[in-house]
Structures are given as structure tokens and as C-alpha cells.
Amino acid sequence: MNGEWDKIYIGIDPGTNVMGWGILGIKGKTPGVIALGVIQLSKLESHYMRLHRIYDRVLGLVEQYLPDEMAIEAPFFGKNVQSMLKLGRAQGVAMAAALAREVPITEYEPRKIKMAITGNGAASKEQVQEMLRRILGIPRERLADLQLDATDALAAALCHHYEIQRPASSGGPKSWKEFIARHPEKLK
């Protein structure tokens, strides 16, 4: 799979009823969609069986697509503590599946992902999907029956690509220690 792509990123949008996933390939600096979909979990009664399914499916995706890195959406803080706990467990299990195959993980806040894709940190899921469609040249019909969780996951992967492509700062010091080492005269 990696033969035609320079890099492959897997994006995950964690969920306990539906978990989105997206596989993004990079050729040169150009991103392209390899695959995307969702893991349906709502028919499983037990939360523990849902976690087991998440682990198995994410591990299967990692083994099938051999991603270089994973980008995962961080749970947002809500008022329902039980929901947050379940979502955090789902995210943790997805991360464990990637780590089992030594895939590095980067976590992104939902607002950061939306900002990277649409320029608006408060964008709707539909706006994210439409911008992804335009940026990546995805035909409308390919997205017609797809749940928004899948495009949210793909958005996490594309956000990660953008973050990696950002040029390093203008060569300025990255810490006070580095600044002092470069400018000892400033201490006088």
C-alpha cells in the first residue's frame, strides 16, 4: 500500500455508537483519499464489547493500510461525565490498537481540526465535509451515504498533514536557554 504514497495517515473520530475513520495518502505534498468509513457500535449492548470491537477494527485498519501516523480527535469537554468517560475509553482503545503496531499518535482538539479544514473553529460537521470534498476532490456521490463521523476522521488526518507541512518558525530561538546561548551579550 505504501508504494504509491510517500506517507499514509489514519484519522480517527472516536465515538461509542459510531466511530469514524479515514485513510489519507500523501504523494509529495499532495493529499488524497485512500478510504474512509465508520465502525458501527450501536447494536452492541455491552460497552466492553464496543471497546473490543473498536480495538479489533482499528487494529485491522492499521494492519491493512500500514499508516505512518495516527491523528485522533480529542474528546471535547461536556457536562455529562459518564459520556466523557465512555468517549475517553473509546479513544484510548483506538490509540492502544495503533500503539500495538508502533504507529505514532497525535491528538487534535476538535476546534483545531475545524480551523485547519474550514478556517472556522466552530464549523459544522457538514461544513467540514463540504470543504474536504472540495480540497480533496471527492465526488459528491461518494459522500452521499457516508456518515459525517467518517469525514470528521479524514479531517483529523488532513489537519495532521497540514501541521507537519507547516514551516518551522523563522529560525528564532525555541526556548530561553537557546536565546541566551545565541545572544550572551544580552545578559550584560
For each residue, the residues with C-beta under 8 A, 3 or more apart:
1: 4 5 8 34 64 65 66
2: 5 8 66 68
3:
4: 1 25 27
5: 1 2 8 25 26 27 32 34
6: 26 27 28
7: 25 26 68 69 161
8: 1 2 5 23 24 25 26 34 65 66 67 68
9: 23 24 26 67 68 69 70 71 157 160 161
10: 21 22 23 24 61 62 65 67 69 70 71 98 103 157
11: 20 21 22 23 24 70 71 72 73 153 154 155 156 157 158 160
12: 19 20 21 58 70 71 72 73 91 94 153 156
13: 19 20 21 73 149 150 152 153 156
14: 19 72 73 75 87 90 91 94
15: 18 19 20 41 87 90 149
16: 19 41 47 50 86 87 89 90
17: 41 42
18: 15 38 39 40 41 42 147 149
19: 12 13 14 15 16 38 39 41 54 57 58 90 94 149 153
20: 11 12 13 15 36 37 38 39 147 148 149 150 151 152 153 154
21: 10 11 12 13 36 37 38 39 57 58 61 150 153
22: 10 11 33 35 36 150 151 153 154 155 156 157
23: 8 9 10 11 33 34 35 36 61 65 67 157
24: 8 9 10 11 31 32 33 34 154 157 158 161
25: 4 5 7 8 31 32 33 34
26: 5 6 7 8 9 29 30 31 32 161
27: 4 5 6 30 32
28: 6
29: 26 165
30: 26 27
31: 24 25 26 135 136 158 161
32: 5 24 25 26 27 136
33: 22 23 24 25 36 136 138 154
34: 1 5 8 23 24 25 65
35: 22 23 65
36: 20 21 22 23 33 146 150 151 153 154
37: 20 21 146 150
38: 18 19 20 21 146 147 149 150
39: 18 19 20 21 53 54 57 58
40: 18 43
41: 15 16 17 18 19 44 50 53 54
42: 17 18
43: 40
44: 41 49 50 53
45: 49
46: 49 50
47: 16 50 51 86 89
48: 51 52
49: 44 45 46 52 53
50: 16 41 44 46 47 53 54 90
51: 47 48 54 55 89 90 93
52: 48 49 55 56
53: 39 41 44 49 50 56 57
54: 19 39 41 50 51 57 58 90 93 94 97
55: 51 52 58 59 93 94 96 97
56: 52 53 59 60 97
57: 19 21 39 53 54 60 61
58: 12 19 21 39 54 55 61 62 93 94 97 98
59: 55 56 62 63 97 100 101
60: 56 57 63 64
61: 10 21 23 57 58 64 65
62: 10 58 59 65 66 67 70 97 98 100 101 103
63: 59 60 66 101
64: 1 60 61
65: 1 8 10 23 34 35 61 62
66: 1 2 8 62 63
67: 8 9 10 23 62 70 98 103
68: 2 7 8 9 103 104
69: 7 9 10 103 104 105 106 160
70: 9 10 11 12 62 67 95 98 103 104 105 106
71: 9 10 11 12 105 106 107 108 156 157 159 160
72: 11 12 14 91 94 95 105 106 107 108 156
73: 11 12 13 14 91 107 108 109 110 113 152 153 156
74: 91 107 108 109 110
75: 14 84 87 88 91
76: 109 110
77: 84
78: 83 84
79:
80: 83 84
81: 84 85
82: 85 86
83: 78 80 86 87
84: 75 77 78 80 81 87 88
85: 81 82 88 89
86: 16 47 82 83 89 90
87: 14 15 16 75 83 84 90 91
88: 75 84 85 91 92
89: 16 47 51 85 86 92 93
90: 14 15 16 19 50 51 54 86 87 93 94
91: 12 14 72 73 74 75 87 88 94 95
92: 88 89 95 96
93: 51 54 55 58 89 90 96 97
94: 12 14 19 54 55 58 72 90 91 97 98
95: 70 72 91 92 98 99 105
96: 55 92 93 99 100
97: 54 55 56 58 59 62 93 94 100 101
98: 10 58 62 67 70 94 95 101 103 105
99: 95 96 102 103 105
100: 59 62 96 97
101: 59 62 63 97 98
102: 99
103: 10 62 67 68 69 70 98 99
104: 68 69 70
105: 69 70 71 72 95 98 99
106: 69 70 71 72 160 163
107: 71 72 73 74
108: 71 72 73 74 112 113 156 159 160 163
109: 73 74 76 112 113
110: 73 74 76 113 114
111: 114 115 121 122
112: 108 109 115 116 121 159
113: 73 108 109 110 116 117 128 152 155 156 159
114: 110 111 117 118 120 121 122 123 127 128 155
115: 111 112 118 119 120 121
116: 112 113 155 158 159 162 163
117: 113 114 123 128 131 132 135 155 158 159
118: 114 115 123 127 128 131
119: 115
120: 114 115 123 127
121: 111 112 114 115
122: 111 114
123: 114 117 118 120 127 128 131
124: 127 128
125: 128 129 148 151 152
126: 129 130 148
127: 114 118 120 123 124 130 131
128: 113 114 117 118 123 124 125 131 132 148 151 152 155
129: 125 126 132 133 143 148 151
130: 126 127 133 134
131: 117 118 123 127 128 134 135
132: 117 128 129 135 136 138 151 154 155 158
133: 129 130 136 137 138 140 143
134: 130 131 137
135: 31 117 131 132 158
136: 31 32 33 132 133 154 158
137: 133 134
138: 33 132 133 142 143
139: 142 143
140: 133 143 144
141: 144
142: 138 139 146
143: 129 133 138 139 140 146 151
144: 140 141
145:
146: 36 37 38 142 143 150 151
147: 18 20 38 150
148: 20 125 126 128 129 151 152
149: 13 15 18 19 20 38 152 153
150: 13 20 21 22 36 37 38 146 147 153 154
151: 20 22 36 125 128 129 132 143 146 148 154 155
152: 13 20 73 113 125 128 148 149 155 156
153: 11 12 13 19 20 21 22 36 73 149 150 156 157
154: 11 20 22 24 33 36 132 136 150 151 157 158
155: 11 22 113 114 116 117 128 132 151 152 158 159
156: 11 12 13 22 71 72 73 108 113 152 153 159 160
157: 9 10 11 22 23 24 71 153 154 160 161
158: 11 24 31 116 117 132 135 136 154 155 161 162
159: 71 108 112 113 116 117 155 156 162 163
160: 9 11 69 71 106 108 156 157 163 164
161: 7 9 24 26 31 157 158 164 165
162: 116 158 159 165 166
163: 106 108 116 159 160 166
164: 160 161
165: 29 161 162
166: 162 163
167:
168: 171
169: 172 174
170:
171: 168
172: 169
173: 176 178 179 182
174: 169 178
175: 178 179
176: 173 179 180
177: 180 181
178: 173 174 175 181 182
179: 173 175 176 182 183 186
180: 176 177 183 184 186 187
181: 177 178 184
182: 173 178 179
183: 179 180 186
184: 180 181 187
185: 188
186: 179 180 183
187: 180 184
188: 185
